Amino acid sequence: METENLVWLRNDLRLEDNPAIYRASKNNPIRIVFILTLKQWQHHNVSEARIGLMLDIVKNISMQCNELGITFDVLKCNWFSDIPEQLNNYCHAHTINELWFNRETPFDEEQRDLKVANLLHKFNIQVNALAHDLIVSQPVFNLSKKPFKVFTAYYKKWLLMLKNQNNNVLRLPNKQAQNVNNDISLLEKHQFAYRHDLWSPCIDKINSNFVTFCHKKLFTYENLRDFPNTVGTSLLSPYLSLGCLGPRTCLHQINSTYKQTNGEDQKNWINSSWLRELAWRDLYRQLMVHYPYISKNQDFKAKTKTIPWREDEIGFEKWCLGQTGFPIIDAAMRQLNQTGWMHNRLRMLAASFLTKLLFVDWRKGEKYFMQTLIDGEFSANNGGWQWSASTGCDSAPYFRVFNPTLQSEKFDKTGGFIRKFVPEIAELDNKSIHNPTSIQRQKLNYAETVIDYKTARLKAIEIFKYNNSQ
Ligand SMILES: Cc1cc2nc3c(=O)[nH]c(=O)nc-3n(C[C@H](O)[C@H](O)[C@H](O)COP(=O)(O)OP(=O)(O)OC[C@H]3O[C@@H](n4cnc5c(N)ncnc54)[C@H](O)[C@@H]3O)c2cc1C
């Protein structure tokens, strides 16, 4: 029997621009596996929406494999700890001498991979763990060979490394054999609900959405990205978080969009503000590697570990349901609950509200987001929460407590976004919609505010100040 190399797909769900697939298929035919680990994912709070989208994307990839004559198998385990033995058995059943994968950054995933490597080495199966799936996959260190803790300095070095690395898109593997007919019946057994009308699992559609975003919105992104009632951002986070778009593909598309402008702008692609957001994504992923304690529910900053967060089950529940009485916060949370996605500006406001005004532990918000977001990604979510709670790397200063009403007036000026998600107050005028009077609230059956902003803000600042001085 001819030897094949095995590629294990995880959160790099794509065939093109995938280093593991590209390298594994250079000398030998490949087969690909994906491993369902439902219990582990649920233990990691992965949302139903994300699992549903992920499994549909996996089906899509298996169909692409049919056309390329690549065998694609789905295996099933409960926990990461069951994987080494499953993979070992699989390798022996199929004359496989080499396993290939792209590394992931969170601690549990790293440990899982080490255990796989340890077991397979004992059976003389070579394990090729490639670099993390990032735009700049090499560690970005300062002159003292230490990780950066400030984004601007990190970003400067990141851009330099980006310019000096090979950014060629890695092509699809060649067709290997006649068409195969991959069996995905294991996936068909599981149904996880998500908004199919909003999030397509089709790889061609994902790619074409990305190209359209670049053509139509890349240059307006900087000005429109903060306004939730406008589609000014890419809406690609569910796909970027599952690895459906390769890093070099992203760079290539940004570059070629700039080139098509034919003006001065074309040299400027590297300064694209959208690309800068991908640098944040890289930073948060890299932090997981350099500071594994972040993966274990801990504050990034030592000083904030003693913050006496409040137990406020009622406030927390109102926040989750979008019933805080602050229209912009409620609209944000209802957008999350109804679509599985929330606009970035609103994520910052909702997280600041929970941690600085309700003074509830950021870990509770982080968990709720993970359990609800279709793009829930451990590193970006943890980074965003710790940034908002002022416990994280290069986070918001502790005295920065967003005023929900002012933010609402600024970023949803005419209240269009609020009207969409908080229909009970839709009839209010453009001014009062941001903060209805008590009479309006009663008449429209809309909640009273769960806290008094000024008092809650001062209290939060006082506690943070005390902790910082210790
Ligand atoms: C409290 C909080 C929680 C968050 N949780 C997640 C999460 O679970 N998953 C997630 O992908 N993003 C998360 N973010 C970051 C950001 O809000 C989303 O990536 C963004 O809103 C997704 O929409 P988009 O694809 O239209 O983004 P765009 O504005 O088009 O940005 C393009 C891509 O850049 C990346 N990106 C953008 N902003 C950030 C950021 N601040 N940090 C890291 N990566 C970023 C994402 O991959 C995003 O898809 C969180 C932010 C906060 C404040």
The ligand as an SDF file (V2000), in Angstrom:
LIG
                    3D

 53 58  0  0  0  0  0  0  0  0999 V2000
  -15.0520   42.1680   24.7980 C   0  0  0  0  0  0  0  0  0  0  0  0
  -14.6080   41.7700   23.4050 C   0  0  0  0  0  0  0  0  0  0  0  0
  -14.7160   40.4510   23.0050 C   0  0  0  0  0  0  0  0  0  0  0  0
  -14.3060   40.0660   21.7130 C   0  0  0  0  0  0  0  0  0  0  0  0
  -14.4150   38.7400   21.3500 N   0  0  0  0  0  0  0  0  0  0  0  0
  -13.9740   38.3500   20.1320 C   0  0  0  0  0  0  0  0  0  0  0  0
  -14.0490   36.9900   19.7420 C   0  0  0  0  0  0  0  0  0  0  0  0
  -14.4720   36.1230   20.4940 O   0  0  0  0  0  0  0  0  0  0  0  0
  -13.6320   36.6570   18.4790 N   0  0  0  0  0  0  0  0  0  0  0  0
  -13.1360   37.5990   17.6190 C   0  0  0  0  0  0  0  0  0  0  0  0
  -12.7770   37.2360   16.4780 O   0  0  0  0  0  0  0  0  0  0  0  0
  -13.0200   38.8820   17.9780 N   0  0  0  0  0  0  0  0  0  0  0  0
  -13.4340   39.2970   19.2010 C   0  0  0  0  0  0  0  0  0  0  0  0
  -13.3450   40.6210   19.5440 N   0  0  0  0  0  0  0  0  0  0  0  0
  -12.7030   41.5650   18.6110 C   0  0  0  0  0  0  0  0  0  0  0  0
  -13.6590   42.2770   17.6350 C   0  0  0  0  0  0  0  0  0  0  0  0
  -14.7340   42.8250   18.3370 O   0  0  0  0  0  0  0  0  0  0  0  0
  -14.1870   41.3620   16.5450 C   0  0  0  0  0  0  0  0  0  0  0  0
  -13.1180   40.6820   15.9410 O   0  0  0  0  0  0  0  0  0  0  0  0
  -14.9050   42.1520   15.4510 C   0  0  0  0  0  0  0  0  0  0  0  0
  -15.9680   42.8760   15.9950 O   0  0  0  0  0  0  0  0  0  0  0  0
  -15.4000   41.1930   14.3910 C   0  0  0  0  0  0  0  0  0  0  0  0
  -16.1050   41.8580   13.3940 O   0  0  0  0  0  0  0  0  0  0  0  0
  -15.5060   41.9960   11.9330 P   0  0  0  0  0  0  0  0  0  0  0  0
  -15.0930   40.6710   11.4210 O   0  0  0  0  0  0  0  0  0  0  0  0
  -16.4950   42.7600   11.1290 O   0  0  0  0  0  0  0  0  0  0  0  0
  -14.2060   42.8420   12.2360 O   0  0  0  0  0  0  0  0  0  0  0  0
  -13.3100   43.7860   11.3280 P   0  0  0  0  0  0  0  0  0  0  0  0
  -13.3630   45.1380   11.9320 O   0  0  0  0  0  0  0  0  0  0  0  0
  -13.6050   43.6480    9.9000 O   0  0  0  0  0  0  0  0  0  0  0  0
  -11.8470   43.2460   11.6390 O   0  0  0  0  0  0  0  0  0  0  0  0
  -11.2390   42.2230   10.8550 C   0  0  0  0  0  0  0  0  0  0  0  0
  -10.7480   41.1210   11.7220 C   0  0  0  0  0  0  0  0  0  0  0  0
   -9.7090   41.5470   12.5740 O   0  0  0  0  0  0  0  0  0  0  0  0
   -9.7720   40.8300   13.8010 C   0  0  0  0  0  0  0  0  0  0  0  0
  -10.0070   41.7860   14.8740 N   0  0  0  0  0  0  0  0  0  0  0  0
  -10.6330   42.9700   14.7850 C   0  0  0  0  0  0  0  0  0  0  0  0
  -10.6090   43.5970   15.9660 N   0  0  0  0  0  0  0  0  0  0  0  0
   -9.9660   42.7980   16.8230 C   0  0  0  0  0  0  0  0  0  0  0  0
   -9.6130   42.8960   18.2000 C   0  0  0  0  0  0  0  0  0  0  0  0
   -9.9080   43.9490   18.9450 N   0  0  0  0  0  0  0  0  0  0  0  0
   -8.9430   41.8590   18.7500 N   0  0  0  0  0  0  0  0  0  0  0  0
   -8.6130   40.7760   18.0320 C   0  0  0  0  0  0  0  0  0  0  0  0
   -8.9150   40.6300   16.7240 N   0  0  0  0  0  0  0  0  0  0  0  0
   -9.5770   41.6260   16.1310 C   0  0  0  0  0  0  0  0  0  0  0  0
  -10.9310   39.8540   13.6790 C   0  0  0  0  0  0  0  0  0  0  0  0
  -10.4230   38.6320   13.2060 O   0  0  0  0  0  0  0  0  0  0  0  0
  -11.8010   40.5270   12.6420 C   0  0  0  0  0  0  0  0  0  0  0  0
  -12.6430   39.6530   11.9540 O   0  0  0  0  0  0  0  0  0  0  0  0
  -13.7560   41.0290   20.8310 C   0  0  0  0  0  0  0  0  0  0  0  0
  -13.6380   42.3620   21.2600 C   0  0  0  0  0  0  0  0  0  0  0  0
  -14.0730   42.7240   22.5250 C   0  0  0  0  0  0  0  0  0  0  0  0
  -13.9420   44.1590   22.9490 C   0  0  0  0  0  0  0  0  0  0  0  0
  1  2  1  0
  2  3  1  0
  2 52  2  0
  3  4  2  0
  4  5  1  0
  4 50  1  0
  5  6  2  0
  6  7  1  0
  6 13  1  0
  7  8  2  0
  7  9  1  0
  9 10  1  0
 10 11  2  0
 10 12  1  0
 12 13  2  0
 13 14  1  0
 14 15  1  0
 14 50  1  0
 15 16  1  0
 16 17  1  0
 16 18  1  0
 18 19  1  0
 18 20  1  0
 20 21  1  0
 20 22  1  0
 22 23  1  0
 23 24  1  0
 24 25  2  0
 24 26  1  0
 24 27  1  0
 27 28  1  0
 28 29  2  0
 28 30  1  0
 28 31  1  0
 31 32  1  0
 32 33  1  0
 33 34  1  0
 33 48  1  0
 34 35  1  0
 35 36  1  0
 35 46  1  0
 36 37  1  0
 36 45  1  0
 37 38  2  0
 38 39  1  0
 39 40  1  0
 39 45  2  0
 40 41  1  0
 40 42  2  0
 42 43  1  0
 43 44  2  0
 44 45  1  0
 46 47  1  0
 46 48  1  0
 48 49  1  0
 50 51  2  0
 51 52  1  0
 52 53  1  0
M  END
$$$$
